[in-house]
Amino acid sequence: MHDIVDKDRIQTFIIKEISVALKIDIDKIDSETEFLNLGIDSLAGLNLMTKLENLLNIELDPIIFWDYPTIEKLSKHLASKEAGA
């Protein structure tokens, strides 16, 4: 069994990972901006997905970034998935 991760922790994790991957300041990342507009390409998306899978101990579908195209939407979805686990 793993600890449930809330939306804020997931969102903070995603923002930090994007900041490192894209070498941009955390303060410049808007959680409402679509991943594509942030500069997340398919490779960066797969890397982020793998890190989220490890954090949450779940398997994700690569199209998750299309279904939930912003940090806000994705973190909310993942938190609800965690709450249901």
Backbone as JSON Lines, residues from 0, in Angstrom:
{"i":0,"aa":"M","n":[0.84,-1.19,0.0],"ca":[0.0,0.0,0.0],"c":[0.89,1.25,0.0]}
{"i":1,"aa":"H","n":[0.48,2.27,-0.72],"ca":[1.27,3.49,-0.78],"c":[0.45,4.66,-0.24]}
{"i":2,"aa":"D","n":[1.16,5.74,0.11],"ca":[0.48,6.92,0.62],"c":[-0.29,7.59,-0.51]}
{"i":3,"aa":"I","n":[-1.48,8.07,-0.18],"ca":[-2.28,8.81,-1.16],"c":[-1.62,10.18,-1.36]}
{"i":4,"aa":"V","n":[-1.51,10.56,-2.61],"ca":[-0.89,11.83,-2.95],"c":[-1.99,12.79,-3.38]}
{"i":5,"aa":"D","n":[-2.04,13.97,-2.75],"ca":[-3.11,14.91,-3.07],"c":[-2.78,15.76,-4.3]}
{"i":6,"aa":"K","n":[-3.78,16.48,-4.77],"ca":[-3.67,17.28,-5.99],"c":[-2.53,18.29,-5.91]}
{"i":7,"aa":"D","n":[-2.41,18.96,-4.79],"ca":[-1.36,19.98,-4.66],"c":[0.04,19.38,-4.76]}
{"i":8,"aa":"R","n":[0.22,18.23,-4.14],"ca":[1.54,17.57,-4.2],"c":[1.84,17.11,-5.62]}
{"i":9,"aa":"I","n":[0.83,16.56,-6.29],"ca":[1.01,16.13,-7.68],"c":[1.34,17.33,-8.56]}
{"i":10,"aa":"Q","n":[0.59,18.41,-8.38],"ca":[0.81,19.61,-9.18],"c":[2.21,20.17,-8.95]}
{"i":11,"aa":"T","n":[2.64,20.24,-7.71],"ca":[3.99,20.73,-7.39],"c":[5.05,19.83,-8.02]}
{"i":12,"aa":"F","n":[4.84,18.53,-7.96],"ca":[5.77,17.58,-8.56],"c":[5.88,17.81,-10.07]}
{"i":13,"aa":"I","n":[4.74,17.94,-10.74],"ca":[4.73,18.15,-12.2],"c":[5.43,19.46,-12.56]}
{"i":14,"aa":"I","n":[5.14,20.52,-11.83],"ca":[5.76,21.82,-12.11],"c":[7.28,21.74,-11.94]}
{"i":15,"aa":"K","n":[7.73,21.09,-10.86],"ca":[9.18,20.95,-10.65],"c":[9.83,20.15,-11.77]}
{"i":16,"aa":"E","n":[9.19,19.06,-12.18],"ca":[9.75,18.22,-13.24],"c":[9.8,18.99,-14.57]}
{"i":17,"aa":"I","n":[8.78,19.75,-14.88],"ca":[8.77,20.54,-16.11],"c":[9.86,21.62,-16.04]}
{"i":18,"aa":"S","n":[10.0,22.23,-14.89],"ca":[11.02,23.26,-14.71],"c":[12.42,22.7,-14.99]}
{"i":19,"aa":"V","n":[12.69,21.53,-14.46],"ca":[14.0,20.89,-14.68],"c":[14.16,20.48,-16.14]}
{"i":20,"aa":"A","n":[13.14,19.83,-16.69],"ca":[13.22,19.32,-18.07],"c":[13.4,20.44,-19.09]}
{"i":21,"aa":"L","n":[12.7,21.55,-18.87],"ca":[12.74,22.64,-19.85],"c":[13.69,23.77,-19.46]}
{"i":22,"aa":"K","n":[14.3,23.62,-18.28],"ca":[15.24,24.63,-17.78],"c":[14.59,26.02,-17.73]}
{"i":23,"aa":"I","n":[13.39,26.05,-17.13],"ca":[12.71,27.33,-16.93],"c":[12.35,27.49,-15.47]}
{"i":24,"aa":"D","n":[12.21,28.72,-15.03],"ca":[11.9,29.04,-13.64],"c":[10.49,28.52,-13.3]}
{"i":25,"aa":"I","n":[10.38,27.94,-12.12],"ca":[9.09,27.42,-11.65],"c":[8.01,28.5,-11.71]}
{"i":26,"aa":"D","n":[8.37,29.73,-11.38],"ca":[7.41,30.84,-11.37],"c":[6.87,31.17,-12.76]}
{"i":27,"aa":"K","n":[7.53,30.71,-13.79],"ca":[7.1,30.99,-15.17],"c":[6.12,29.93,-15.69]}
{"i":28,"aa":"I","n":[5.85,28.88,-14.88],"ca":[4.99,27.79,-15.32],"c":[3.58,28.0,-14.8]}
{"i":29,"aa":"D","n":[2.65,28.17,-15.72],"ca":[1.23,28.37,-15.38],"c":[0.53,27.02,-15.46]}
{"i":30,"aa":"S","n":[-0.12,26.62,-14.4],"ca":[-0.78,25.3,-14.35],"c":[-1.97,25.19,-15.28]}
{"i":31,"aa":"E","n":[-2.42,26.32,-15.84],"ca":[-3.55,26.31,-16.77],"c":[-3.11,26.29,-18.24]}
{"i":32,"aa":"T","n":[-1.81,26.41,-18.48],"ca":[-1.28,26.39,-19.84],"c":[-1.16,24.95,-20.31]}
{"i":33,"aa":"E","n":[-1.54,24.69,-21.55],"ca":[-1.45,23.33,-22.08],"c":[0.01,22.88,-22.17]}
{"i":34,"aa":"F","n":[0.21,21.58,-21.93],"ca":[1.56,21.02,-21.96],"c":[2.29,21.36,-23.26]}
{"i":35,"aa":"L","n":[1.6,21.24,-24.38],"ca":[2.2,21.54,-25.67],"c":[2.71,22.99,-25.72]}
{"i":36,"aa":"N","n":[1.93,23.91,-25.17],"ca":[2.32,25.32,-25.17],"c":[3.44,25.61,-24.17]}
{"i":37,"aa":"L","n":[3.61,24.72,-23.19],"ca":[4.74,24.85,-22.26],"c":[6.04,24.36,-22.89]}
{"i":38,"aa":"G","n":[5.92,23.6,-23.99],"ca":[7.1,23.06,-24.65],"c":[7.32,21.59,-24.38]}
{"i":39,"aa":"I","n":[6.31,20.93,-23.83],"ca":[6.42,19.49,-23.57],"c":[6.15,18.74,-24.86]}
{"i":40,"aa":"D","n":[7.2,18.1,-25.39],"ca":[7.04,17.29,-26.59],"c":[6.77,15.84,-26.17]}
{"i":41,"aa":"S","n":[6.7,14.94,-27.13],"ca":[6.35,13.55,-26.81],"c":[7.38,12.89,-25.91]}
{"i":42,"aa":"L","n":[8.66,13.15,-26.14],"ca":[9.7,12.55,-25.31],"c":[9.63,13.09,-23.87]}
{"i":43,"aa":"A","n":[9.5,14.38,-23.73],"ca":[9.39,14.97,-22.39],"c":[8.12,14.48,-21.7]}
{"i":44,"aa":"G","n":[7.05,14.3,-22.47],"ca":[5.81,13.78,-21.91],"c":[5.97,12.35,-21.39]}
{"i":45,"aa":"L","n":[6.66,11.52,-22.16],"ca":[6.9,10.14,-21.72],"c":[7.78,10.1,-20.48]}
{"i":46,"aa":"N","n":[8.78,10.96,-20.42],"ca":[9.64,11.02,-19.24],"c":[8.83,11.46,-18.01]}
{"i":47,"aa":"L","n":[7.98,12.47,-18.19],"ca":[7.14,12.94,-17.1],"c":[6.16,11.85,-16.67]}
{"i":48,"aa":"M","n":[5.58,11.16,-17.64],"ca":[4.64,10.09,-17.33],"c":[5.31,9.0,-16.5]}
{"i":49,"aa":"T","n":[6.53,8.62,-16.86],"ca":[7.27,7.6,-16.11],"c":[7.51,8.04,-14.67]}
{"i":50,"aa":"K","n":[7.86,9.29,-14.49],"ca":[8.11,9.81,-13.14],"c":[6.81,9.84,-12.33]}
{"i":51,"aa":"L","n":[5.7,10.2,-12.98],"ca":[4.41,10.18,-12.28],"c":[4.0,8.76,-11.92]}
{"i":52,"aa":"E","n":[4.25,7.82,-12.81],"ca":[3.95,6.42,-12.52],"c":[4.72,5.95,-11.29]}
{"i":53,"aa":"N","n":[5.99,6.34,-11.21],"ca":[6.82,5.96,-10.06],"c":[6.34,6.63,-8.78]}
{"i":54,"aa":"L","n":[5.98,7.9,-8.87],"ca":[5.49,8.64,-7.7],"c":[4.2,8.02,-7.16]}
{"i":55,"aa":"L","n":[3.29,7.7,-8.07],"ca":[1.95,7.25,-7.68],"c":[1.81,5.73,-7.64]}
{"i":56,"aa":"N","n":[2.82,5.04,-8.12],"ca":[2.79,3.58,-8.18],"c":[1.59,3.07,-8.97]}
{"i":57,"aa":"I","n":[1.37,3.69,-10.13],"ca":[0.29,3.29,-11.03],"c":[0.81,3.29,-12.46]}
{"i":58,"aa":"E","n":[0.05,2.68,-13.35],"ca":[0.4,2.69,-14.77],"c":[-0.51,3.7,-15.46]}
{"i":59,"aa":"L","n":[0.09,4.54,-16.29],"ca":[-0.66,5.57,-17.01],"c":[-0.63,5.3,-18.51]}
{"i":60,"aa":"D","n":[-1.65,5.73,-19.18],"ca":[-1.73,5.64,-20.63],"c":[-1.07,6.88,-21.23]}
{"i":61,"aa":"P","n":[-0.2,6.73,-22.22],"ca":[0.48,7.89,-22.8],"c":[-0.46,8.98,-23.32]}
{"i":62,"aa":"I","n":[-1.68,8.65,-23.65],"ca":[-2.59,9.7,-24.14],"c":[-3.17,10.56,-23.03]}
{"i":63,"aa":"I","n":[-2.74,10.3,-21.79],"ca":[-3.25,11.07,-20.66],"c":[-3.0,12.57,-20.84]}
{"i":64,"aa":"F","n":[-1.91,12.93,-21.51],"ca":[-1.6,14.35,-21.72],"c":[-2.53,14.99,-22.74]}
{"i":65,"aa":"W","n":[-3.16,14.19,-23.57],"ca":[-4.18,14.7,-24.5],"c":[-5.52,14.83,-23.8]}
{"i":66,"aa":"D","n":[-5.81,13.85,-22.95],"ca":[-7.09,13.86,-22.22],"c":[-7.12,14.94,-21.13]}
{"i":67,"aa":"Y","n":[-5.98,15.2,-20.53],"ca":[-5.85,16.19,-19.45],"c":[-4.66,17.09,-19.81]}
{"i":68,"aa":"P","n":[-4.88,18.06,-20.7],"ca":[-3.78,18.79,-21.33],"c":[-3.11,19.9,-20.52]}
{"i":69,"aa":"T","n":[-3.52,20.09,-19.27],"ca":[-2.86,21.1,-18.44],"c":[-2.42,20.46,-17.12]}
{"i":70,"aa":"I","n":[-1.51,21.12,-16.44],"ca":[-1.06,20.63,-15.14],"c":[-2.24,20.55,-14.18]}
{"i":71,"aa":"E","n":[-3.07,21.56,-14.19],"ca":[-4.25,21.61,-13.31],"c":[-5.17,20.42,-13.55]}
{"i":72,"aa":"K","n":[-5.53,20.2,-14.81],"ca":[-6.46,19.1,-15.14],"c":[-5.84,17.74,-14.84]}
{"i":73,"aa":"L","n":[-4.57,17.57,-15.18],"ca":[-3.91,16.29,-14.95],"c":[-3.77,16.0,-13.46]}
{"i":74,"aa":"S","n":[-3.34,16.98,-12.69],"ca":[-3.15,16.74,-11.26],"c":[-4.48,16.47,-10.57]}
{"i":75,"aa":"K","n":[-5.54,17.15,-10.99],"ca":[-6.87,16.9,-10.43],"c":[-7.32,15.47,-10.77]}
{"i":76,"aa":"H","n":[-7.12,15.06,-12.0],"ca":[-7.49,13.71,-12.41],"c":[-6.7,12.66,-11.63]}
{"i":77,"aa":"L","n":[-5.39,12.84,-11.53],"ca":[-4.56,11.87,-10.84],"c":[-4.89,11.79,-9.34]}
{"i":78,"aa":"A","n":[-5.21,12.93,-8.75],"ca":[-5.59,12.93,-7.33],"c":[-6.9,12.19,-7.11]}
{"i":79,"aa":"S","n":[-7.85,12.35,-8.03],"ca":[-9.12,11.62,-7.89],"c":[-8.9,10.13,-8.12]}
{"i":80,"aa":"K","n":[-7.97,9.79,-8.99],"ca":[-7.62,8.39,-9.24],"c":[-6.98,7.8,-7.98]}
{"i":81,"aa":"E","n":[-6.14,8.57,-7.33],"ca":[-5.49,8.15,-6.09],"c":[-6.52,7.96,-4.98]}
{"i":82,"aa":"A","n":[-7.46,8.87,-4.87],"ca":[-8.47,8.79,-3.83],"c":[-9.33,7.53,-4.0]}
{"i":83,"aa":"G","n":[-9.49,7.12,-5.24],"ca":[-10.28,5.93,-5.53],"c":[-9.49,4.64,-5.43]}
{"i":84,"aa":"A","n":[-8.17,4.74,-5.23],"ca":[-7.3,3.55,-5.19],"c":[-7.51,2.73,-3.93]}
